[in-house]
Amino acid sequence: MTRSIEDIYAYEKQALDLLRERFKGKEDHPHYKELKKLLIDQINDELSDYAHNTGTDRGASNLRARSN
């Protein structure tokens, strides 16, 4: 199941806030940079899934509505 766009952005904010808190004062640490990169990749994947799934769902809904 694809999460809502609001859920994706809320997750991103919460995860980045926690990451910043954990590495406060150590932003140049290689683990911070790697975790941040992985998190951004994950968010981008979820946004891509959301964009593709909502476009398909809308098209299918419109098709069903027309056939009734």
VOBA-806144 format. One line per 8 residues: number of its first residue (from 1); their letters; for each residue x, y, z of N, C-alpha, C, O. Coordinates in pm, 1 decimal. Atoms other than C-alpha are relative to their C-alpha. Example, Ala and Ser with C-alpha at 12.3 -4.5 7.8 and 13.67 -1.06 7.14 Angstrom:
2
1> AS> 89.0:-119.0:0.0:1230.0:-450.0:780.0:90.0:120.0:0.0:193.6:118.1:66.5 ~ -82.0:-119.0:-6.0:1367.0:-106.0:714.0:-77.0:109.0:73.0:-26.1:219.8:89.9
# end
This chain:
68
1> MTRSIEDI> 83.5:-117.8:0.0:0.0:0.0:0.0:87.9:124.1:0.0:185.4:132.3:74.8 ~ -74.5:-124.5:8.4:128.0:343.4:-91.4:-50.5:96.5:106.5:-170.9:112.6:126.6 ~ 38.0:-99.1:-100.9:133.7:602.1:183.0:-45.2:128.6:-67.7:-14.1:152.9:-184.3 ~ 43.8:-128.8:53.7:-29.0:941.5:135.6:120.8:93.2:-10.5:223.3:72.1:54.4 ~ -107.9:-97.3:17.6:185.7:1233.4:25.9:31.3:69.4:133.2:147.0:98.7:163.1 ~ -19.9:-62.4:-131.3:133.4:1390.6:368.9:80.7:-90.9:91.7:168.2:-44.2:164.8 ~ -74.4:96.1:-81.5:258.9:1072.0:538.3:146.5:-6.9:-41.6:235.1:-16.2:43.3 ~ -138.0:6.9:50.2:568.4:1062.7:317.9:80.0:120.6:48.1:191.8:106.1:97.5
9> YAYEKQAL> -72.4:-120.6:-41.9:663.1:1422.6:393.2:12.8:9.7:151.6:113.0:61.0:201.4 ~ -9.2:1.7:-146.5:586.6:1382.8:765.1:111.5:-94.8:44.0:189.3:-63.1:133.9 ~ -106.1:95.8:-29.5:811.0:1075.2:774.0:136.8:60.4:-30.7:230.5:46.4:47.8 ~ -127.7:-61.5:37.3:1086.4:1264.0:591.7:44.3:100.6:106.0:159.5:98.6:149.3 ~ -34.3:-101.3:-98.4:1074.4:1553.1:837.4:41.7:-63.9:131.8:143.3:-26.4:190.4 ~ -31.4:65.6:-126.4:1068.6:1326.7:1141.8:134.2:-72.5:-6.4:214.5:-62.8:86.5 ~ -124.5:75.5:12.9:1351.6:1107.1:1014.9:121.2:93.2:-8.7:223.8:67.9:54.4 ~ -111.1:-94.9:9.2:1572.1:1403.3:918.5:25.1:70.1:133.3:140.0:92.9:171.1
17> DLLRERFK> -15.7:-62.2:-132.4:1506.2:1569.7:1254.9:73.2:-93.3:95.9:163.3:-50.6:168.0 ~ -65.7:97.3:-87.9:1606.2:1251.8:1439.5:146.1:-21.0:-39.2:233.0:-33.7:47.1 ~ -137.1:17.8:48.2:1915.4:1209.5:1223.3:86.9:119.4:40.9:199.3:102.3:88.1 ~ -74.1:-120.5:-40.5:2022.9:1569.9:1285.9:27.1:0.5:149.9:136.3:36.0:194.0 ~ -15.2:5.3:-145.6:1964.5:1525.1:1659.6:110.1:-98.8:38.9:194.9:-69.5:123.2 ~ -97.6:105.4:-32.1:2169.0:1204.3:1667.8:142.9:42.0:-33.1:236.1:7.6:39.5 ~ -134.0:-38.7:45.0:2463.6:1359.3:1480.3:27.7:148.7:21.8:112.1:206.7:-46.4 ~ -19.2:-142.5:-27.7:2440.4:1711.7:1623.6:147.0:27.4:33.4:205.3:-35.2:122.0
25> GKEDHPHY> -140.7:-33.0:-18.8:2785.7:1866.8:1602.7:94.7:-93.0:-73.1:216.0:-71.9:-71.0 ~ -83.0:98.1:72.0:2909.5:1572.3:1392.4:-52.4:-19.5:-142.3:-48.6:-130.1:-196.3 ~ 61.0:9.3:132.5:2747.0:1652.4:1057.6:97.4:-44.1:-109.4:54.9:-85.6:-217.3 ~ -99.1:44.4:98.6:3073.1:1572.7:876.9:35.1:-148.7:16.4:118.8:-201.7:-56.7 ~ -24.9:142.3:-23.6:3068.9:1215.7:1012.7:-48.1:-80.0:-121.3:-157.3:-54.4:-172.0 ~ 39.2:77.3:118.6:3061.1:962.0:725.4:-131.9:-76.0:17.6:-205.8:-92.5:-79.4 ~ 126.5:71.3:-20.7:2771.8:768.2:884.8:-119.4:94.0:-17.2:-222.8:55.0:-71.3 ~ 107.4:-98.9:16.9:2560.2:1084.6:897.0:-27.4:21.7:-148.3:-142.2:18.9:-192.8
33> KELKKLLI> 16.0:-24.9:143.3:2623.0:1152.6:530.6:-62.4:-119.6:-71.3:-148.7:-102.4:-157.3 ~ 53.1:121.0:63.7:2550.2:792.3:430.4:-146.9:-21.9:36.9:-229.2:-51.4:-49.7 ~ 139.1:17.2:-42.6:2231.7:767.8:638.4:-91.5:104.6:-63.5:-203.6:73.3:-103.5 ~ 80.4:-105.5:62.3:2107.4:1100.5:503.4:-23.2:-31.0:-147.7:-133.8:-13.4:-198.8 ~ 13.6:36.3:141.3:2174.4:987.4:146.9:-100.8:-113.9:-17.5:-186.0:-108.2:-106.1 ~ 92.3:113.5:8.0:1990.7:657.5:205.0:-143.9:43.3:29.1:-237.6:-2.7:-36.0 ~ 133.6:-49.4:-32.6:1697.0:837.9:363.6:-59.4:78.0:-116.7:-176.4:60.0:-150.7 ~ 48.1:-78.4:114.4:1669.0:1079.9:71.9:-34.6:-92.1:-116.5:-134.6:-70.7:-185.0
41> DQINDELS> 31.6:98.7:104.9:1684.5:787.7:-172.0:-133.0:-69.5:28.8:-214.5:-88.6:-61.5 ~ 123.8:67.6:-37.9:1406.0:613.0:21.0:-120.2:91.7:-22.9:-221.9:48.8:-77.3 ~ 109.6:-96.2:17.3:1188.0:926.2:22.1:-28.5:19.2:-149.0:-144.3:21.0:-190.6 ~ 19.8:-16.2:144.7:1244.2:975.7:-350.7:-69.0:-121.7:-61.2:-154.1:-106.9:-148.9 ~ 67.7:122.2:47.7:1143.4:611.4:-413.8:-147.8:1.9:36.5:-233.4:-31.1:-45.5 ~ 139.9:-3.9:-42.7:826.7:656.1:-211.0:-78.1:106.7:-76.4:-194.3:85.2:-110.9 ~ 67.4:-104.3:77.9:743.2:981.2:-391.9:-25.5:-47.8:-142.7:-130.3:-19.2:-200.7 ~ 17.1:54.5:133.9:795.5:807.0:-723.5:-113.4:-102.3:-1.6:-198.1:-100.3:-91.0
49> DYAHNTGT> 109.1:97.5:-10.7:571.4:517.7:-615.4:-134.1:71.0:12.7:-231.8:33.0:-51.9 ~ 124.4:-75.3:-19.8:308.9:765.6:-500.7:-47.0:62.0:-131.5:-164.5:53.4:-167.0 ~ 35.1:-66.1:126.4:319.8:956.0:-829.9:-52.6:-101.0:-102.0:-150.1:-73.5:-171.9 ~ 42.6:101.1:97.0:288.3:638.2:-1037.5:-130.1:-67.8:40.8:-214.7:-95.9:-44.1 ~ 120.9:68.5:-46.3:20.8:475.6:-822.6:-122.6:89.1:-3.2:-231.3:42.4:-37.2 ~ 117.2:-87.3:0.5:-204.5:777.8:-792.0:-41.9:31.2:-142.7:-161.2:45.9:-169.2 ~ 34.8:-24.0:139.7:-187.5:843.5:-1166.2:-76.5:-116.6:-58.4:-173.2:-96.8:-131.9 ~ 65.5:120.3:49.8:-287.6:485.9:-1243.1:-138.0:-14.9:63.5:-234.9:-47.4:-5.1
57> DRGASNLR> 128.4:14.2:-68.2:-562.9:480.0:-982.2:-103.1:97.3:-56.2:-218.6:60.5:-77.5 ~ 94.1:-99.0:52.7:-719.1:798.5:-1114.5:-50.0:-42.0:-137.2:-168.9:-30.1:-166.7 ~ 40.4:41.5:133.4:-719.5:666.2:-1468.7:-97.6:-116.0:4.7:-195.3:-118.4:-70.1 ~ 89.8:114.6:-12.0:-881.5:341.2:-1365.8:-135.1:43.7:54.4:-238.3:-6.4:9.7 ~ 126.3:-48.5:-55.8:-1144.2:525.5:-1160.4:-81.0:71.8:-107.1:-202.4:53.6:-116.6 ~ 70.0:-72.8:105.4:-1228.3:750.8:-1452.5:-56.5:-96.5:-103.5:-166.3:-75.2:-154.9 ~ 46.0:97.7:98.3:-1257.6:452.5:-1684.7:-125.2:-71.6:49.7:-221.6:-88.9:-24.8 ~ 116.8:67.1:-56.9:-1497.0:272.2:-1451.4:-121.3:92.0:2.9:-233.2:48.6:-24.9
65> ARSN> 112.6:-95.3:-8.0:-1709.4:584.6:-1407.4:-64.0:17.7:-137.0:-186.1:29.7:-146.4 ~ 53.3:-18.7:133.9:-1748.5:622.8:-1782.7:-77.4:-122.5:-48.4:-172.5:-108.4:-125.3 ~ 64.1:121.7:51.0:-1851.5:261.0:-1839.2:-134.1:-26.6:68.0:-209.9:-111.7:21.4 ~ 128.2:21.1:-70.3:-2144.5:282.5:-1593.8:-116.4:61.2:-69.3:-229.3:51.0:-21.2
# end
